């Protein structure tokens, strides 16, 4: 007999579940049966008593992240094969698209949460080290099993848990689950060597989602003066230097990030590389800098964490884009991004329009810049397309 807690939906609230959207919002739930605790597996039941889905319970606005619409058998202890199949499907997707054979690259995303039908889980592969990051308590509880299942599929040196800042309620420390425990790890992306500190690094250690856009920078940077804003540890800067940039400036407010950026540049191009790392607030720096640049990259942190902060976030994006447009040379190329899920593609493009008008520049959209192919988006969950970017030609 099934004694799991249940979420009974209000009449008419089953429509999104039947469309296989993986989020159940608290407002759709008429009644809780049992006393589900954070991270418990719960069954989602329609108002007519029909079983609809099973997933992880969360005591917040998204009250359940759905694991399966097809079977209630998702408990990792009782039904490990459910999890084995999801892991195998995620690995097979990357093999099919050639990520294990990319020339000069040994880092990519292995699991992209809802995009790989494992909501609450991010898994990135770093040259033999697997980094797991949980965005739900329920998913974090599966880490021992997930580490084992990925080790069955891949030749791994170690598995690292990077969930201290992402798991609701905290109480989790970052650290290795098993295997070697290097303090620093070297990866290769597009021929560039990079040093990764899993303990101190942003996201899972690096911004894996921008790989294809960093390659694009390399293709347009030859002979150019390049400004990389919010440059972190220099991924875009390395791409520009690899592409033959005449000079690259990397700006970030973090001293540690710029220090590691400088090490990465030296590792690839020596001490005399045409590069300067600058520790500064980007908006203040753009106000002061007199030089004009041929290529500017704006890859800021999420200014709009949720819909409540959307307008304030869009104002922040508009300010930095306007300043960049004012500082770029005629015929310059601006790569501008938002990683805020709350900011839609239309919102972002409208923001760029306003910035261009305020800067009194003629601007053309060259192309959209999404995240890379190892970040698939479930057709049932368009919210997974979180990264919005534009390549703009500024006259």
Legacy VTK file of the C-alpha trace (Angstrom):
# vtk DataFile Version 3.0
C-alpha trace
ASCII
DATASET POLYDATA
POINTS 395 float
0.000 0.000 0.000
1.329 3.425 -0.976
1.777 5.567 2.124
3.625 8.414 0.410
2.382 11.971 0.963
0.125 13.323 -1.739
-0.601 16.711 -3.274
-4.267 16.876 -4.292
-4.784 19.472 -7.016
-7.693 21.880 -7.149
-10.236 21.350 -9.944
-8.901 22.576 -13.289
-5.299 22.809 -12.073
-4.160 19.576 -13.708
-3.829 21.121 -17.187
-0.138 22.045 -16.890
0.646 18.600 -15.477
-1.090 16.936 -18.399
1.087 19.118 -20.655
4.054 17.619 -18.765
5.302 20.871 -17.253
7.661 19.756 -14.455
6.700 22.373 -11.850
3.695 22.190 -9.512
2.934 25.557 -7.908
1.562 25.791 -4.395
-1.501 27.703 -5.610
-2.576 24.669 -7.648
-2.706 22.399 -4.595
-6.062 22.076 -2.828
-4.906 19.727 -0.078
-1.840 17.924 1.230
-2.375 14.340 2.351
0.172 13.250 4.941
2.904 15.565 6.148
5.480 15.915 3.364
8.841 17.256 4.476
11.378 19.117 2.353
12.882 16.666 -0.141
10.283 13.900 0.259
8.898 12.135 -2.784
5.221 12.945 -3.215
2.487 11.840 -5.594
0.496 14.454 -7.491
-3.183 13.559 -7.662
-5.850 15.219 -9.788
-9.095 16.539 -8.322
-10.794 13.413 -9.728
-8.408 11.134 -7.808
-6.271 10.227 -10.851
-2.506 9.788 -10.314
-0.680 12.374 -12.441
2.973 12.531 -11.425
5.639 11.922 -8.773
8.365 14.301 -7.705
10.323 16.036 -4.966
8.416 18.135 -2.446
9.585 21.694 -1.705
8.079 23.991 0.901
8.035 27.026 -1.399
6.097 28.461 -4.338
7.211 25.596 -6.599
5.897 22.944 -4.249
6.946 19.954 -6.364
9.498 19.317 -9.105
8.211 16.406 -11.145
10.480 13.436 -11.803
8.006 11.273 -13.727
4.602 11.597 -15.390
4.604 7.923 -16.370
5.306 5.911 -13.229
5.275 6.443 -9.453
8.386 4.257 -9.139
11.010 6.954 -8.620
12.341 6.247 -5.127
16.156 5.972 -5.497
16.459 3.225 -2.881
13.626 1.071 -4.184
13.898 1.868 -7.892
17.515 2.723 -8.821
16.855 1.663 -12.412
14.702 4.764 -12.924
17.738 6.890 -12.085
20.116 4.669 -14.049
18.026 5.179 -17.178
17.967 8.981 -16.767
21.749 9.058 -16.294
22.271 6.832 -19.336
19.996 9.047 -21.441
21.900 12.184 -20.405
25.252 10.600 -21.282
23.891 9.225 -24.574
22.709 12.707 -25.601
26.243 14.094 -25.144
27.822 11.163 -26.953
25.423 11.566 -29.872
26.362 15.248 -30.223
30.081 14.502 -29.942
30.893 16.212 -26.648
33.229 13.422 -25.568
35.268 13.948 -28.743
35.460 17.736 -29.001
38.943 18.779 -30.209
40.785 20.723 -27.534
37.823 20.594 -25.113
37.245 18.340 -22.103
34.593 20.257 -20.151
30.823 20.296 -20.762
27.444 19.907 -19.049
26.240 16.351 -18.425
22.862 17.107 -16.833
20.900 20.303 -17.374
18.119 19.895 -14.800
14.679 19.954 -16.462
16.338 19.817 -19.884
17.479 16.285 -19.033
14.297 15.429 -17.089
16.132 15.588 -13.745
14.805 18.834 -12.223
16.957 20.191 -9.439
20.191 18.664 -10.745
23.139 20.201 -12.572
26.095 17.961 -13.427
29.204 19.232 -15.216
32.132 17.180 -16.519
35.590 18.688 -15.984
38.280 16.527 -17.579
37.426 13.469 -15.489
35.994 15.272 -12.460
32.209 15.272 -12.168
30.682 18.213 -10.303
27.151 17.676 -8.970
25.033 20.617 -7.872
21.613 20.202 -6.253
18.896 22.846 -6.380
16.517 20.793 -4.239
16.899 18.803 -1.036
15.342 15.751 -2.648
17.875 15.735 -5.470
20.755 16.166 -3.044
19.693 12.998 -1.238
20.266 11.022 -4.437
23.921 12.079 -4.766
25.414 8.810 -3.444
23.423 6.868 -6.046
24.080 9.398 -8.822
27.842 9.324 -8.182
27.755 5.539 -8.471
25.647 5.578 -11.660
27.820 8.144 -13.424
30.935 6.167 -12.446
29.371 3.143 -14.190
29.040 5.152 -17.420
32.223 7.243 -17.374
35.872 6.990 -16.431
35.838 9.423 -13.499
38.692 10.495 -11.254
36.430 12.041 -8.608
32.991 13.460 -7.857
32.543 16.882 -6.220
29.432 18.198 -4.440
28.966 21.931 -5.166
25.595 22.554 -3.481
26.364 24.785 -0.474
24.877 27.918 -2.059
22.090 26.355 -4.115
20.269 23.971 -1.811
17.247 25.409 0.060
17.938 25.890 3.741
21.693 25.443 3.411
23.496 23.166 5.821
25.535 21.506 3.065
29.281 21.869 2.632
31.051 21.708 -0.710
33.518 18.872 -1.029
34.538 15.669 -2.755
32.186 12.699 -2.474
34.862 10.235 -3.552
38.057 9.920 -5.570
41.061 12.218 -5.892
40.793 15.573 -4.101
42.844 18.165 -6.013
42.661 21.737 -4.679
42.941 22.957 -8.265
42.184 21.226 -11.529
43.199 21.915 -15.123
40.762 21.709 -18.014
40.954 22.563 -21.687
38.376 24.475 -23.709
38.818 25.229 -27.392
42.575 24.739 -27.046
42.872 27.020 -24.003
44.057 25.639 -20.665
42.206 26.866 -17.575
42.700 26.342 -13.856
39.536 25.520 -11.900
39.013 25.835 -8.157
35.873 23.860 -7.366
35.652 25.215 -3.825
35.892 28.907 -4.714
34.606 28.977 -8.297
31.259 30.377 -9.410
28.485 28.010 -10.543
30.101 24.557 -10.645
33.570 26.090 -10.988
33.316 27.711 -14.413
30.659 29.158 -16.739
30.304 26.114 -18.966
27.290 27.514 -20.844
29.299 30.158 -22.754
31.695 27.814 -24.587
30.261 28.394 -28.076
30.058 32.160 -27.524
33.680 32.232 -26.350
34.593 30.461 -29.592
32.653 33.161 -31.481
34.723 35.875 -29.790
37.867 34.185 -31.056
36.537 34.345 -34.609
35.900 38.116 -34.507
38.801 39.353 -32.359
41.777 39.301 -34.744
43.675 42.595 -34.521
41.018 44.048 -32.203
41.053 45.841 -28.895
38.753 43.785 -26.663
37.073 44.637 -23.342
35.757 41.678 -21.352
33.412 42.961 -18.619
32.414 40.766 -15.668
35.275 38.691 -17.020
35.574 36.263 -14.080
38.597 33.992 -14.723
39.036 35.080 -18.334
37.228 32.584 -20.534
36.213 35.186 -23.135
39.614 36.846 -22.842
41.405 33.591 -23.661
39.137 33.144 -26.667
39.969 36.632 -27.902
43.712 36.145 -27.409
43.577 32.755 -29.145
41.853 34.510 -32.034
44.656 37.056 -32.393
43.351 40.082 -30.486
45.796 42.988 -30.366
44.923 43.795 -26.743
42.472 42.421 -24.168
41.308 43.960 -20.918
39.448 41.834 -18.349
37.381 43.661 -15.717
35.831 42.017 -12.653
35.099 43.186 -9.129
36.640 40.027 -7.631
40.371 40.145 -6.871
40.523 36.349 -6.750
38.847 36.047 -10.142
41.259 38.498 -11.794
44.238 36.800 -10.139
43.159 33.462 -11.593
42.418 35.143 -14.937
45.975 36.471 -15.058
47.310 32.992 -14.281
45.181 31.497 -17.052
46.453 34.057 -19.561
50.067 33.395 -18.571
49.482 29.626 -18.734
48.432 29.925 -22.371
50.222 32.975 -23.760
53.124 33.736 -21.416
53.965 36.722 -19.256
54.112 39.172 -22.137
50.609 38.539 -23.468
48.768 41.713 -24.562
46.376 41.501 -21.634
45.550 43.455 -18.507
43.357 42.299 -15.621
41.488 45.073 -13.824
39.753 44.804 -10.432
36.848 47.261 -10.623
33.097 47.736 -10.594
32.129 47.478 -14.267
29.652 50.369 -14.368
32.080 52.722 -12.619
34.882 51.530 -14.890
32.832 52.151 -18.039
32.117 55.667 -16.730
35.821 56.435 -16.378
37.541 54.635 -19.246
38.493 56.900 -22.138
39.667 54.238 -24.563
37.370 52.911 -27.241
37.168 49.199 -27.989
36.468 47.169 -31.120
34.808 44.297 -29.211
33.046 44.476 -25.846
31.648 41.511 -23.916
29.011 42.060 -21.211
28.324 38.848 -19.289
27.014 40.059 -15.909
25.545 38.019 -13.059
21.768 37.679 -12.902
20.448 41.189 -12.219
16.837 39.910 -11.956
16.722 36.907 -9.641
12.940 36.660 -9.944
9.939 38.438 -11.458
9.644 40.762 -8.446
13.045 42.239 -9.294
12.533 42.225 -13.077
12.181 45.978 -13.633
15.121 46.826 -11.406
17.179 44.147 -13.142
16.297 45.460 -16.605
17.377 48.940 -15.474
20.764 47.514 -14.469
21.171 45.769 -17.829
20.162 48.956 -19.657
22.733 51.071 -17.805
25.701 48.840 -18.587
24.650 48.308 -22.206
24.202 52.022 -22.791
27.668 52.714 -21.354
29.204 49.977 -23.508
27.533 51.317 -26.634
28.887 54.768 -25.850
32.433 53.417 -25.462
32.596 51.129 -28.493
34.164 52.249 -31.746
32.044 52.666 -34.900
31.877 49.269 -36.526
32.399 47.598 -33.155
30.792 44.357 -32.008
29.029 44.037 -28.657
28.235 40.630 -27.180
25.698 41.198 -24.427
24.021 38.610 -22.200
21.493 38.033 -19.453
21.454 34.807 -17.445
18.303 35.883 -15.557
15.537 33.353 -16.124
12.981 36.068 -15.288
14.160 38.147 -18.276
12.504 36.975 -21.492
14.116 37.225 -24.901
11.687 40.036 -25.792
12.474 41.846 -22.527
16.177 41.640 -23.275
15.860 42.865 -26.850
13.635 45.765 -25.781
16.211 46.704 -23.143
18.943 46.763 -25.808
16.713 48.936 -28.028
16.322 51.480 -25.205
20.064 51.443 -24.461
20.841 52.036 -28.152
18.385 54.930 -28.368
19.814 56.509 -25.209
23.361 56.106 -26.539
22.352 57.641 -29.900
23.972 54.797 -31.844
22.795 52.891 -34.910
22.650 49.244 -33.878
22.049 46.059 -35.870
21.316 42.614 -34.462
23.788 40.196 -36.008
22.544 37.049 -34.258
20.991 35.589 -31.121
23.442 34.011 -28.669
21.919 31.129 -26.672
23.648 28.739 -24.304
25.521 25.780 -25.756
24.026 22.507 -27.037
25.003 20.607 -23.907
22.319 22.702 -22.160
19.199 21.218 -23.789
15.775 22.714 -23.090
12.774 20.448 -22.578
10.037 21.371 -25.022
7.647 21.137 -22.068
9.708 23.607 -20.004
10.620 26.711 -22.042
11.790 28.419 -18.833
14.941 26.305 -19.183
16.160 28.698 -21.879
17.652 31.015 -19.265
20.606 32.530 -21.173
19.731 35.317 -23.568
22.406 36.966 -25.670
22.795 39.235 -28.681
25.703 39.991 -30.986
25.240 43.643 -31.951
26.968 45.705 -34.634
27.357 49.307 -33.462
27.791 52.117 -35.996
LINES 1 396
395 0 1 2 3 4 5 6 7 8 9 10 11 12 13 14 15 16 17 18 19 20 21 22 23 24 25 26 27 28 29 30 31 32 33 34 35 36 37 38 39 40 41 42 43 44 45 46 47 48 49 50 51 52 53 54 55 56 57 58 59 60 61 62 63 64 65 66 67 68 69 70 71 72 73 74 75 76 77 78 79 80 81 82 83 84 85 86 87 88 89 90 91 92 93 94 95 96 97 98 99 100 101 102 103 104 105 106 107 108 109 110 111 112 113 114 115 116 117 118 119 120 121 122 123 124 125 126 127 128 129 130 131 132 133 134 135 136 137 138 139 140 141 142 143 144 145 146 147 148 149 150 151 152 153 154 155 156 157 158 159 160 161 162 163 164 165 166 167 168 169 170 171 172 173 174 175 176 177 178 179 180 181 182 183 184 185 186 187 188 189 190 191 192 193 194 195 196 197 198 199 200 201 202 203 204 205 206 207 208 209 210 211 212 213 214 215 216 217 218 219 220 221 222 223 224 225 226 227 228 229 230 231 232 233 234 235 236 237 238 239 240 241 242 243 244 245 246 247 248 249 250 251 252 253 254 255 256 257 258 259 260 261 262 263 264 265 266 267 268 269 270 271 272 273 274 275 276 277 278 279 280 281 282 283 284 285 286 287 288 289 290 291 292 293 294 295 296 297 298 299 300 301 302 303 304 305 306 307 308 309 310 311 312 313 314 315 316 317 318 319 320 321 322 323 324 325 326 327 328 329 330 331 332 333 334 335 336 337 338 339 340 341 342 343 344 345 346 347 348 349 350 351 352 353 354 355 356 357 358 359 360 361 362 363 364 365 366 367 368 369 370 371 372 373 374 375 376 377 378 379 380 381 382 383 384 385 386 387 388 389 390 391 392 393 394
